[in-house]
Amino acid sequence: MKKLNLAIVGYGGMGSYHGNNYLRENAKFEISGIFDIDASRYAAARENGIENYDRFHSKEEIAADASTDAVLIATPNDSHLEYVTFFAQAGKHIICEKPVALSSAEYAQMLEVCDKNKVVLMVHQNRRWDPDFLTVKKMYDKNALGKFCRIESRVQGANGIPGDWRKFEEKGGGMMLDWGVHLIDQMVYMLPELPESVYCRYFYGAGFEVDDGFRLEMNYNGGLSVEIAVDTNCFIPLPRWTVYGADGTAVIEDWALNGGIVKPVYSKDIKIAGIQAGNGFTKTMAYRTAESVVKSELDKVSPEPNAFYNEFYDVVVDHKEPLIRSSEVMNVMKIMEAAKRSAKENQVITIARH
Amino acid sequence: MKKLNLAIVGYGGMGSYHGNNYLRENAKFEISGIFDIDASRYAAARENGIENYDRFHSKEEIAADASTDAVLIATPNDSHLEYVTFFAQAGKHIICEKPVALSSAEYAQMLEVCDKNKVVLMVHQNRRWDPDFLTVKKMYDKNALGKFCRIESRVQGANGIPGDWRKFEEKGGGMMLDWGVHLIDQMVYMLPELPESVYCRYFYGAGFEVDDGFRLEMNYNGGLSVEIAVDTNCFIPLPRWTVYGADGTAVIEDWALNGGIVKPVYSKDIKIAGIQAGNGFTKTMAYRTAESVVKSELDKVSPEPNAFYNEFYDVVVDHKEPLIRSSEVMNVMKIMEAAKRSAKENQVITIARH
């Protein structure tokens, strides 16, 4: 079996995570070396057991190394275009961290140069292999809740936004580009169509120039709506997912896939009794009794942890059709641009059809 | 002590509930009789122990009864204007079920006729005395979470929308008018300003001509946002309230006021460790450890259950300044109109300042 030799460009938090958690575990890959503008990261690479930690000290040295087949670009977001362009022209296949670019125009440039140089550009949309997401996707694909009416996809943190370049707009900081890109990508991948329109509110509670959270509402043809919610100052998180189907509701509480499905039982024998609720009475909002619902377990999906790198290998070596299509990545970029414009102008933005 | 003699106009689900649960318990009131266009409701009134159940068989008989001081109007929403106008002209003080009117223009007519005839018109915005709401309001008033950044107020039912007139638009059906009116009223009452703009999506999953649920986003000056969420086909409800403050998060799960407050502890000794989350790594979204948060109980408020009727008595008999101001009720009507227009046009609607 051919091994892919891959150099890590940008050996920070994410670059070292890729090395330690995926590349080291995957027999199809060798790390040919690293490059970082911060000299102290070479010691970190050595500590992490990277054999060739000291091999490259410039991007040009990687480009000139014939044994290096591919690069992982895990640098700040505003430098992706420069590195993708450079390594594509050097004939290296590329994995690029998300967001791949700061704009759809930048991404179009990247696609052009990669196409021209016949190299693979795969964006690290690894959260297509999140077990929670795939569990939702399976419900959708199998129509397990009837027609999906609404999806609420939330990631609510309690640690503020990271203190590094992720606080600055020109660097591509902010939570839309950090987490929104994943959560939107999941919907672009799962759903057959793009939203017709979006409405987005950015939050600036922490007082930085970038969004420290947001709510994005995506409206689809046929009545489906999707809310994407991201927070960084939330100490009692809501469930990761709530899915409202015509025939039932599913909740996934957390990354550990706690949760379940509840569906109603309709029968003449089951009467709805009104309840005292607050200072008033309600039948509409009365809780259902135990005998008027059926609870079931989530049909959990457990993807291969190294699926992303296996996919990259198959696309590069075996010319597999990529799962992460460039048209999808482009649509994610366009939805994020629409969301940003919506937040800035406080307007609903229509998504152009392609 | 003077007793108020009150006739119940519309002895359906809500009218009989008022009689059984509030008027019967309140020594300041006597039920002078009922009126319903459905003759079978007189038997229900007798069964419920209303002494004068058979006294009135037309609205004119109530108007002509000098001993009747006031009426409760609990008829379908599209008949409120007719009854309010009629009884105001007859000099009766009025409690009217919510929504008081189908439009702000209708409500303006009501105010004019009540003002001219010097009668009190009090809208049954009883959910200003909901314990859950007052518990949130107390946190707001006491600044218990620091600056409020976002409020999510939800009522998620599992019983569909009621099968009677509430399914029809011309009758004033739909969940915005049924529950939205309460949840918006709570915010109009609690917050010092109106939202600057609103965005609303109506849901039609049940296939009726009226909304069977909705999401309303209200944007306030200074960055506060409020989401109001109502569903009628949800089998795993989210918490009744999530309040995101600058200094902590509060959750009220349900009508029983389960929930609590969690605030962060910031200290150099507390390090945030990244976690494996799905197919990736995150420090931003890592859960906080037990020692990095402080949990506390909700400071629960327990209002007098009969507060609404006591308020009506005080306003009518003692000329107390009303807690439920007509300007507030008018603002609720205007926000609902803006929400409806927003949902229909899929546009953000600016709220006019007064």
Interface residues (C-beta under 8 A of the other chain):
Chain A: G13 M14 Y17 N21 N126 R127 R128 W129 D130 P131 D132 F133 K147 C149 R150 V155 Q156 G157 A158 N159 G160 I161 P162 D178 W179 H182 S197 Y199 R201 F203 Y204 G205 R215 E217 N219 G223 S225 E227 D231 T232 N233 C234 F235 I236 L238 P239 T242 Y244 A246 G248 T249 A250 V251 W255 G260 V262 K263 P264 I272 G274 I275 Q276 A277 G278 N279 G280 F281 T282 K283 T284 M285 A286 Y287 R288 V293 P303 P305 A307 F308 N346 Q347 V348
Chain B: G13 M14 Y17 N21 N126 R127 R128 W129 D130 P131 D132 F133 K147 C149 R150 V155 Q156 G157 A158 N159 G160 I161 P162 D178 W179 H182 S197 Y199 R201 F203 Y204 G205 R215 E217 N219 G223 S225 E227 D231 T232 N233 C234 F235 I236 L238 P239 T242 Y244 A246 G248 T249 A250 V251 W255 G260 V262 K263 P264 I272 G274 I275 Q276 A277 G278 N279 G280 F281 T282 K283 T284 M285 A286 Y287 R288 V293 P303 P305 A307 F308 N346 Q347 V348
